């Protein structure tokens, strides 16, 4: 494992937030930084609708095959 060191200058607000997170989670600064990096990666990485649906994709096998294209299925919708 390659070790990389990060030096960051934190303002008062960010330093207070880091201290609060350390108390609340019991994690070290390094653990919190690693977790933060992964969270940012999740936010910026484009994921497909199938990825977002996860295990629920394909779960519902019953129902009409033309639900998204047949307007008859909308009769009475919203009343």
C-alpha positions as CSV (number, residue, x, y, z in Angstrom):
1,X,0.0,0.0,0.0
2,X,1.4,3.4,-1.0
3,X,1.0,5.9,1.7
4,X,0.2,9.5,0.7
5,X,0.2,12.4,3.1
6,X,-2.2,15.3,2.8
7,X,-1.6,18.6,4.4
8,X,-4.7,20.9,4.6
9,X,-5.1,24.3,6.0
10,X,-8.5,24.6,7.7
11,X,-10.3,27.7,8.7
12,X,-12.0,28.0,12.1
13,X,-15.3,26.7,10.8
14,X,-13.8,23.7,9.1
15,X,-11.6,22.9,12.1
16,X,-14.6,23.0,14.3
17,X,-16.5,20.8,12.0
18,X,-13.7,18.3,11.9
19,X,-13.5,18.3,15.7
20,X,-17.3,17.8,15.9
21,X,-17.2,14.9,13.5
22,X,-14.3,13.3,15.4
23,X,-16.4,13.4,18.6
24,X,-19.6,12.2,16.9
25,X,-18.1,9.3,15.0
26,X,-15.1,8.4,17.1
27,X,-13.1,8.2,13.9
28,X,-9.7,9.7,13.3
29,X,-9.0,12.7,11.1
30,X,-7.5,10.3,8.5
31,X,-10.6,8.1,8.6
32,X,-12.8,11.1,8.1
33,X,-10.8,12.4,5.2
34,X,-10.8,9.0,3.5
35,X,-14.6,8.7,4.0
36,X,-15.0,12.3,2.6
37,X,-13.0,11.4,-0.5
38,X,-15.3,8.4,-1.2
39,X,-18.4,10.5,-0.6
40,X,-17.2,13.1,-3.1
41,X,-16.4,10.5,-5.6
42,X,-19.9,9.1,-5.4
43,X,-21.4,12.5,-6.0
44,X,-19.3,13.3,-9.1
45,X,-19.3,9.8,-10.7
46,X,-22.1,9.4,-13.1
47,X,-24.1,6.3,-12.4
48,X,-26.7,4.7,-14.7
49,X,-30.3,4.4,-13.7
50,X,-29.7,0.6,-13.4
51,X,-26.9,1.2,-10.9
52,X,-29.1,3.6,-8.9
53,X,-32.0,1.1,-8.9
54,X,-29.8,-1.5,-7.4
55,X,-31.4,-4.8,-6.3
56,X,-34.9,-3.4,-7.0
57,X,-34.3,-3.5,-10.8
58,X,-36.3,-6.3,-12.4
59,X,-37.9,-7.1,-9.2
60,X,-41.5,-6.6,-10.4
61,X,-42.2,-9.1,-13.0
62,X,-46.0,-8.8,-13.1
63,X,-48.1,-6.0,-14.5
64,X,-48.8,-4.7,-18.0
65,X,-46.0,-4.8,-20.5
66,X,-47.1,-1.6,-22.1
67,X,-47.5,0.5,-18.9
68,X,-45.2,3.3,-20.2
69,X,-46.7,3.5,-23.7
70,X,-50.4,2.8,-23.4
71,X,-52.5,5.8,-22.5
72,X,-55.4,3.5,-21.3
73,X,-53.4,2.9,-18.1
74,X,-53.8,6.6,-17.3
75,X,-57.6,6.5,-17.3
76,X,-58.8,8.0,-14.0
77,X,-55.3,8.8,-12.9
78,X,-55.2,11.8,-10.5
79,X,-59.0,11.8,-9.7
